[in-house]
């Protein structure tokens, strides 16, 4: 199991020795293990609720699907009569109708053909600085492009969760 690293907010306990540090790390590992146990219990409870919800909602969803399909078939069959002057029918308990939509279907060579014909306005190009490459640059080179290295010495904590689990 990989150890997790975290950054502390504000210290609340004065520590005066490495033995106390080890005790604090032990307590942190215990607290994190307890949180994992609580999360696991919660996951089990949530999964049970989801299963119960699925069992109860599946028949309702099937009925909804069948009723929506019935409305669609009725509308399609009576389209000329019902929708000759309008696109939507409004009734007491809701609306239904037809909405025109347009999509674009492209082939594998569409991009190549757009480039060949010079239709560049239809080509998306996302350019972003490659910070991985820039990380290797000198400070002088970075300054030429308005960038700089920001070096931080960030404190971190890593608890040995496996050791705590074995000790229990």
N, C-alpha and C positions, 0 to 999 in steps of 0.2 A: 504494500500500500504506500503510495507516495505521500510524503509529508506536505502539509499545507503551510504556507507562509502568510503571516498577517502583520499589519502595522498597528501598533498600539495608539490609542487616542491620547489620553493623559494619564500619567502615573498616579496611582492612588495608595501605593504602599512604599514606604521607604525601605530600600534594600541596601544592606551594608556588606554583604559577602557573596562569594560564588556559591556557597552552600544555600544561601537564601535564594539566589537566582535559580538554582536547581529545584528548590522547593516550589518556587513560583511557576517554573516550567511544568513541573509535575501537576500542580493544581490546574494550570491552563489545559493540559492534556486531558485531565479528568473532566473538566467542564465541557470541553469539545466533544469528548466521548458521550457525555450525558446528553448533549444537544443532538448528536447523531442518533442516539437511542430514541429521543423524543420525536425527531423527524421521521424515523423509521416507523414508530407507532402511528404517527399522523398519516404517513403514506398508506399504511395498512387500512386505517379508518377511511381515508379518502377513496381508496380503491374499492372498498366494500360499498360505500355510498354511490360511487360511479356505476358499479355493477347493478345495484338496486335500481338506480335511475334508468340504466339501459333496459333492464327487464320491464320496467313500467312504461317507458316512453316508446319503445320499439313498436308496439301495436298502434299507438297514437300517431307516430310518424308514418307508418304504413297507410293508415286511414287518410292522413293529410295528403300523402302522395296520390292516392287513388282519387280523392275529391278534386285536387288540383288538375289531375289528368282529365277527369270528367269535364271540368270547366273548359279546359283547352280544346278537347274534342268538340264540345258543343259550340264553342266560339269559332273554331275552324270550319265546322259544318255550316254554320249560319253567318259566316263572315260577311258575305255580300249584303245581307239584309240588316244585320246588327251594326255594322261598321261602315256603312256607305257615306255617312256624314261626319263621323267622329272616330277617334282611335280608342276611346275609353268609355266604358259603361260604368256609371256610378249607381249603386244600389244601397239599400239601407245598411247592409253589413260589410260593405267594401267596394272595391273597384277591380275591374279586369279589362284587358284590352290588348292591343297590339302596339308595339313600339318598334319603329324602324331603327336598325343599327347597321353600321358599315364597318367592316374589318378589312384589313389588307392581308392577302395571302402572298407569301414570297417563296421563291424556289431557292435551291442551294446556290445558284449562280447570280442571284439578284444583286448582291453586294458588288461582285465583279463587274456586272453590267452597269450599275450606278456609277462606278468609278470610270469605266470606259466612256460613258456618255457625258461625264463631267457633272453629274447631278449630285454634287457634294452636299447640298442643303438637306438631302435625305439620308445622310450618313452621320451617325452619332459617333463622336470621338471624345473620350474622356481622358484628359491629360492631368496627371498629378505628379508632384515631385516624388522621386524614388529616394526615400530617406535612408534605406539600407545602403544604397550606393554612396550617398552623401556622407554617411557616417565615417567612411574611409578617407574623406577629403581633408586637406589641411585647412586651418582656420582662415588663411588668406583666400583660398579658393572659395570657401563658404561665404566670406564677406562680399565677394564679387557678385553673388546672387542673393544678397540680403538674408543670409542664413547664418546661424552660429550654433556651436555645440553647447548644450546645457548639461553639465555634469552634476549629478546629485549624489550625495552620500546618504542613502535612505536606510534607516534602521529597520530591521526585520526580525521576526521571531519564527522559529520552526520547532514545533513540538514533535517528539518521537512517539507517535501514536501506537505503533506496533509494540514498543516496549511496555507501554501502559497496559495494553490489552493482555500481554503475556503475564504481567505481574498480578492480574486479577484472579 
